[in-house]
Amino acid sequence: MGNLVSISDSSILIGADQPPTVRAPEIEAGVGCDFDSYLLVPDNALDDRIAAAKARLGQDVVILGHHYQRDEVVKFADFRGDSLKLSFQASQAEGRYIVFCGVHFMAESADILRREHQTVVLPDLNAGCSMADMADIGQVEACWRELSSLGNLNITPVTYMNSTAAIKAFTGEHGGAVCTSSNAAAVMKWAFESREKVLFLPDEHLGRNTAYRMGIPLEQMIVWDPYQEFGGNTPEAIRNARVILWKGYCSVHQRFTPQQVERVRRQHPGIRVIAHPECRFEVAQAADAIGSTEGIIKAIEASPVGTEWAVGTEIHLVNRLGKELKNHKVISLDPSVCVCTTMFRITPQHLLWALENLGEGNVVNRISVDERTRHYARVALDRMLSLR
């Protein structure tokens, strides 16, 4: 338990620097087996050892596998889904240990929602999220101060689930809510019912695609660049905007282009194109449908037998759908393959290392959000959940 990963050691949220979220307990003395030795485990022995370690832990462990996780890891998951769905499933399970095969903001969310007896483990602390890292808490607080200097602009912060615990807490403390890619419109509608403007964090594409589909013209949206004064905007532009979009994006979904949509339609006449709302605006406009991860799965499953789909999202999910839905043709919109490289950091070796250490009573790579951050982040999550 000595290898606790503290999200913030300070009780002060406002004005604090971005709290460190990870450190490497595998190099600390006395915290269990050295991970390096696991790199030598033969591939043909990994599955049996993982299965045996999981069986020894029994109901004490719950393994979560995100849709974008590699097949050789996700096959051991007790639950498979998106980050919010998985966090709730784990919190409702009896297991003492939640092993989250995802990325660090997902493990943070699981720790925010967990029950008191549960502990969250991330098999590889290097499994981060570039989008979440694009909204630093210090930068967001500086943005809020600059906006406040222009007078009472009546702004509600809304943060995407793909954000750090610190950003979720900031949002909760300032009267805002968390959203997912499937309920972003409902959360933004709620925000506009009480205030005039929305500060949308940290994904500009999800914010723009959602607001546009709600009937808000592009002229009433601005992008906030945290490295420029007033985000690179004039005070007048800020006052006239209804939606302030944080300059952030998903490195996977950013790769998809409208030219790829045109190409796939030429090569596969009649194919349907579905894109994740984290894709850029031009791709979303060119697609036949837009869907969250769960929305993409449901749309393809519900389509008539023989339907062909080009999907604009992470390749592991696309390939898995192609294998599981044999009566449909499912291909990636990007022929070059879009891999979530940070999710891909979690290997069977990492999962085995975490499970065998837990079996020996060693909690490695624990993710722990401090109580103040956890409280306000839960406030923001609860506001979202109240809209169901």
N, C-alpha and C positions, 0 to 999 in steps of 0.2 A: 504493500500500500504506500510505500515511500516514494513511488514514482508517479505521484499525483500531478496531473497537468492542469494548472490553474489558469483559467481564462482571464482573471483579473485579481490582483492582490489588493487593490485599492477599493475602499468603500465609496470613492467619489467617481461618478460617471461623467458629469459635465466637465469638460476641459481636460479630461485625462487622455494620455496617449493611448494609441491602440494597444490593448492588452496582449501579451504573448499568449498564443493559444497552444503551442506545442513545444515539447522538448523531447529528447531521445533517451528514454529510460533504458533502452537495450544496452547502452554503454555504461550505465551505472552499476557499481558493484553490488552484488547481493540482491538483485531483483529477478532472479530466475535464469533460465537457460539463455545462453548467448545466441542471438539470432543467426550470426554468421554460420554456425554449425548446421542450420536448417537449409542453407543454400546447397549443402552437399547431399541432401536426401534425394535418392533416385526418384524420378518421376513416377515410376511404376509402383512405388511404395507410398506415395503421398496420400492417395485416396483412402487406402486401408487405414493409415494412421489417423487421418482426419476423422474418418467415421468412428474409429475406436475411441478417440479422445472425446468426441461429441457424445458417444454412447455412455462413457464413464461419467460425464457431467450430468447426463439425463435431463430432467426438467429444470435443473439449475441454470441452464444456458439457453438463450434464444439467439439464433443467428439471423441477421437481416441482410438481404441482398437487393441492392438497387437494380432497376431495370438495365442500367448501363454497365453493370458489372460483368466481367468475363465469365464464360460458361463454366470453366473448371472450378470457379469459386461459388457462383450463384447456385449451382446444383446442390450445395449443402445447406442452403438457406431454408429456415422454417417459414419465412415470409418473404415474398418478393413484391416490390411495388415502388412507388415514388417516395420521396423522403418523408413527407408528412404522414402518409398512410402507414409507412413502416414504423415511425415513432409511436403512433397510437397503438398499433398492433403489439409492439413490444411492451408498452406501459400496461397493457391489459393482460399480458401473459404473466405467468407465475415465476418465470426465471429470475434468478438473482443477477445473472450476468447478461448484458445485452451486447453482443458482438456485432458491430455495425460494419458491414462490408460496403462502404460508400465513401464519402469524403468528410472532411472535418466539420463543416457546418451542419451536416446531417447528424453526426454524432453529438454535436452540441444541442441540436433540437431534441434529440432523444433524451439527453440529460435534463433538459428543461421540462420535458413532459413525463419523465420517469416517476415511479413511486419511490418512497423513502428507502425501501430495502434493495433497490436495484442499482447496479453499477454499469456504466457504459464503457466499452472498450473499442478502440479503433485499431485494427490490426497493423496498419502502417501510418505513422504520424505524418508522413510526407504526402499522404493523399489529401491534397487541398483542393481549392476551387478558385480558378483565376478570376471569375466574375465576383465572387464574394470578397476577394482580396482587393478589388477595385474600389470598394467603398470603405475607406479607413475611418474609424470612429473620430479621429482628430479632424480629418477633412470634412466629415459630415457636420460636426459641431461648428467648425469654422464657417461652413456654408450657412448654417442656421443663424449664426451671429450676423453674417452679412445680409441675409434676408431680413432679419429683425431690424437692422439699421435703416431700412427703407420705410419703417413704420409697421403698423399692424396689417400685414398682407393676408391674414386669415388663411393660413396654410395647414393642411393635414399631411403628415408624413405617412407614406405607405411603403412598406418594404416587402420585397419578394422573399419567399421562403429561402431562396438561395443567397443568404446573407449571414454574417457572423452574429453570434449571440449579442455582442455589443450593439450592433445596429438594430437588432430586434428590440433590445431594451431601450435604446434611444427613441425608437418609434413609439413604444408603449408609454414611455414617460411623457411624451409630447402629444398625447391624444390620438395617436395613429394606430394602425393595424397591420398585421402581416397578411400577405395574399399568396395564393398559389397560381400557377399558370391557368388553372381551370376556373378559379373564382375571382380573378383579378377585376373583372368588370363589376361584379357584385360589391367588392370592397371599395372600388373607386366610386361607385354610385353612392354608397354609404358615406364616403368621405365628402362628396359634393353636397350632400343633404345638410351638412352642418357648417361647412366652410367653403370658401370660394375657389381655393387652389389646392393642388396636390403636388407634393414633392415625392417623386417616384424613384425608389432605390432598389437594387443597384443596376438594373437592366433597362437601358433605354429602349431596346427593341420591343420587349414585352409591354412596357408602358405605352409606347407609341401605337403599337398594333391594337392594344386594348382600347385606348382612348379614341382612336379613329373609328373603330367599330361601334363605339358608343355615340358617335355623331360629332365628336369634337374635331374641328378642322386642324390640319397640320400647322396653320398659321398661329394657332393658339397654344402651341407647344414650343418649348425651348429646351436646349441641352445645356446642362451645367457641367462645365469642365473644372474639376477641383484644383487644377494647376493655374487657373487664371482668376483675376479679380472679378468678382460678381459672376464667376463661372463663364466669363467670356461674353457676358450680356450687358446691355445698357440697363440702367434702372427703369427706363420706360418700357423696355421689352419684358422685363420681369413683372412689372405691374400689369401689363396687358396679357400676360400668359395665364392660362388656366392650369396647364400641366408643366411642371419643371422636371425634366428627365435627367437623372444622373448619368454621366457618361461612362457606361459600363456595358459589358456584353459577355456572352458565352463564347469561348474560343472555338467550340465545336459548331454551334449553330451559325456563327458569323461566317463560316466558310461557304455556306450555301448561297448561290447567286441566281438571279433571274435567267441568266444565260443557261444555267443547268436545267432550269424548268423548260426552256425552249428546246434544248437538245433532247431531253428525255421524251418530250411530246413528239418530236420528229422521228426518233428511233422506235418509239412504242406507241403508235396511233391508238387513241382510245384509253390510254393509261390515265389513272387518276393520281393527282399529286396532293399530298397532305404534308403540311409543314408545321413544326413546333412554333409557337408564338415568340420564342426567343430568336427566331430568324429575322433578318432585316426586313424592313417594310416592303421593299420591292418584291421579295420572295413571297411574303405573305399575300400580297395582292395578286401575284401570278398563280398561286396555288388554287386548287379546287376547294380545299378545306384547310382549316387551321385547328390544331388540337394539342392539348397537353399530352404528356406521356401516356397517361391512362386514357385520354380521349382518342389518341391515335390507335391504341390497341382495340378499344371498343368499336371505333369506326370500321377498322379492317375486319374484325370478327363479324360485324353485323352486315357486311356487304355481301352481295350475291356470290355464289360459287363461281370461280373463274375470273373474278375481278382482278385487274392488275393495278398495283400501287407503287408509286415512287415516293419514298418517305424521306423527309428532311429532318432527321434526328440522328442520334448516336448509333454507330454501326452495330454494336452488340445487340441492341434491341431489334434493329432492322433484321439482322441475320437470324435471330431467335424467332421472330415472327414468321420469317420465310420457312424455317424448319417446322414450326409447330402448326402453321396454317397451310397445310399441303394443298388445299383446294383453291388457294389464292397464289398469285405471283407477287412477291414483295421484294423490291430492290431499293438500294440507296439512291437518293437524288444526286449524290456526289460519287462519281466513279473512283475517285482517289481514296475513298474511305475516310470517314470522320470518327476518330477514336477519342474518347475522353481519357487523355493520357494520365491525368491524376488519379482517376478511378482505377485505371489499369495498373497503378502501382501496387495494389493489393493482389498478392499472388497466393496460390495454395500454400506456399511456404509460410507466408505471414499468418494465414488463418491457422495453420497447424501450430505454429509457435505460440500464438495467443491461447489456443485451446489447451495445449499441453501444460502451459504455465498455469492456467486457471485450475487445471486438474491437480496441480501440485500446491495450490493455495497461493500462487503468485499472481496478483493483478497487474498486468502490464498494459502500458498505453491507455491508462484511464483518462477519460475526458470528463472534466468537472467544471461546471460553470458556477462562479461565485453567486451567493444567495441574492445579492441585490440585483445583479444582472439577470439572474434567473427569474426573479419576481417580475420585473418590468417586461422582460421578453414574454413571459407567460400572460401578462396583461394584454400585450399586442396580439398574441395567438388567440386568447379567449375572445377578444373583440371580433376577430375573424370568424371564430366558431359560432358566435351568437347570431351570425347572419345566415346560418344554414336553415 
